[in-house]
Amino acid sequence: MKISELKLHSIAIADPPLRSSYGLHAPWALRTIVELETDDGIRGVSETYGGEEPRAALEAIRNRLMGMDPFLLTGLLRDMSRDADALTEGNTSVPGGRSQTWLVPGENPLDQTTRTFAAVEIACLDIIGKAAGRPVCDILGGRVRDRVPFSAYLFYKHAGGGGNSDYPDEYGEVLTPDAVVRECRQMVRQYGFREIKVKGGVLEPAIEIESIRTLRSEFGPEMPLRIDPNCAWSSDTSVHVAESLREELSGGGYLEDPCPGLDGMAEVRRRLLDCDIQTPLASNVAVTCLADVPRARQLDAVQIVLSDPHYWGGLRQVQLLSHLCSVLGMGLSMHSNSHLGVSLMAMAHVAAASPNLTFACDTHYPWQTERDEIVAGGRIQFENGCVPIPDRPGLGVELDYDQLARGRERYEKIAFRKRDDEAEMRKHVDPGWKRILPRW
Amino acid sequence: MKISELKLHSIAIADPPLRSSYGLHAPWALRTIVELETDDGIRGVSETYGGEEPRAALEAIRNRLMGMDPFLLTGLLRDMSRDADALTEGNTSVPGGRSQTWLVPGENPLDQTTRTFAAVEIACLDIIGKAAGRPVCDILGGRVRDRVPFSAYLFYKHAGGGGNSDYPDEYGEVLTPDAVVRECRQMVRQYGFREIKVKGGVLEPAIEIESIRTLRSEFGPEMPLRIDPNCAWSSDTSVHVAESLREELSGGGYLEDPCPGLDGMAEVRRRLLDCDIQTPLASNVAVTCLADVPRARQLDAVQIVLSDPHYWGGLRQVQLLSHLCSVLGMGLSMHSNSHLGVSLMAMAHVAAASPNLTFACDTHYPWQTERDEIVAGGRIQFENGCVPIPDRPGLGVELDYDQLARGRERYEKIAFRKRDDEAEMRKHVDPGWKRILPRW
């Protein structure tokens, strides 16, 4: 079995005006849909970051992929990593350089190799699953759960849906604690989520504390709560928020990336333990590659690592991360970016096959719409906050080529090619806005 | 696809009078051949430790295996580990208890679960490979090498082959440096090995040092050398041997388990570094489970871990170990016990799929004979010291049922049921012999 075709589809999908410490989401998010086909006619699909650079990186390995046996993934990753190491040899600015404090996931030059490999690996696993007649999770060693829990991912936002003005705005403006509760109620009603994540670092910490408290009193302790300000807080503010939310973030919740860097996180942790506050710290910013994990453990800077197959190097690398965390006594959760159904299923399959992934995974999926979904049959259906693993080979999804064509058309029509949340803030909210860390 | 049958074959194979710090190998070694069959008629095979206890442990999970989907391995390991944890809960004598200082591999009660699981996992991977029409190494993520290098495994020994007196003795008595060189020449001529391991801890250290020196001058620096006295030496002796063999163990060689325990190994390492001796320390005695690895790294007690699918929990656990070692900056090699062709192929497949496994693997295979091999077509052929990965689905071997029946007959005929190298020493060499650590 050999790979005989690689097709790359750059698409744009509507994205609502969501806020974070990075700024404001643009009306469009970009994705790349990857199709591989083998000489015996099996097609595999994956979804990765959008725009020019991820596509160019995949184009750059086209010749290497043509004729490759899709089972031989370990060697491909080794070879791609070797090439990348050779390119960056002598570049001693790497230590700490992998931090995503200033970069959005998907834009860190230091994980370009693992991002590009991941897009290939997931499509190859889809092929392998189809060749073996088994769901991808079973190719990965076997599912330990048939239904993968995801979390409600709440954002402060401005009014208006994504894309053109004709996209619906289900949630309206959300800039107060009461509006967050309304947003959550709406999302939980529709999807059945049993855990809640709030994207913070947007409003005054006092308002964000109040939001979490209001959510807790509305949904009770059986709905674990997490808040992620994307490094917007100083160590003092981080400790203050954790102290204020000692009760609300307990029972399966966590505080994610309150401040930048492993040293900052370690300081917050020490100060919290001094006050006997056990709230674990999670990170997808200070820990972005496997080599970061032992150091994060040693400093006790991070107790829960957020995996993400898209930039950690695919599904098997997430399994290895899961295992590494387990050996080191750390927890594992899963990070997300704006995405469609192919990514959702890839995330679900690896989560199903990772015993240590005990937190509900993040997903932006509720923020995208039926209108942009490129999966045949329409949007993936959640059951009680979970994605059921379908009883179909591979990832269990096929592409809707008409929808894919529409996504490509949207991409061609818009000028937007690279996420810049700061520029969006300046355009729509505050002409002088800059990302300042710590803001509070 | 469901498992519909489990067959266990207890067999005995001839084993020559090999010496180690444990004592003397008995004339027979015991193995268990495991066969699983699915409801659609696919058969998978594995080979594990022999005698009553490993067989009983597999019998104990027979009901759990019947009807199980052979792809769902991760959940089986999780469940078996949970059950084992529940059984040992409250047993606080575990720390350090996993050390194999006094136990031969395969007899540590604390890895009974991973041993039993491994025997099932490997047979299931054989089934999965056959179902997908692919070699096991490709099911594991894909081979990174087509030929797996093994090492010449030299033993001091008494004259005489294994088993009854009618088994041949190719190597004769080996109790001097010159005899070791003769043994090595013979083995290298027959198999083409490119690395050499010497089982030490048997004769006076001065003689063992002389053996290594003689090997080096005979085979030159392009044949890396390792010596493994199975903890027979004090820290002082360990340091003395490493100092004496500074040159001979350099260039890809190592010193394996010179003395017992992580603390002892760490002390030896510190003293060696103080003398600027970089010879790495390897272990399969002080590090026997994943939880040991970070501590071994932290203490710098072990620089190279010896994996072994038979007791580390199967092929995927060895891959995880490989990865863990890579993240922690440690090397990986592979341990062996007396075994036949099914084990050899399982070891070869996981080594083929593990980029970090850069040392030639140990194997006792040259010490067994065609007469006892249970693999159809006879003994696995080495090419230049390597086992080529066959272009066949699964492990690539089928059972010779006549040979298997002969192995069972031998098992039934002999009274020997459990390895006891100390008793063999007393019977054949020295009626007062006891294992003393450190002996020197």
Interface residues (C-beta under 8 A of the other chain):
Chain A: D69 F71 L72 L73 T74 G75 L76 R78 I128 A131 A132 G133 R134 D138 I139 L140 G141 G142 R143 V144 L290 A291 V293 P294 R316 L320 H323 L324 V327 L328 A353 P355
Chain B: D69 F71 L72 L73 T74 G75 L76 R78 I128 A131 A132 G133 R134 D138 I139 L140 G141 G142 R143 V144 L290 A291 V293 P294 R316 L320 H323 L324 V327 L328 A353 P355
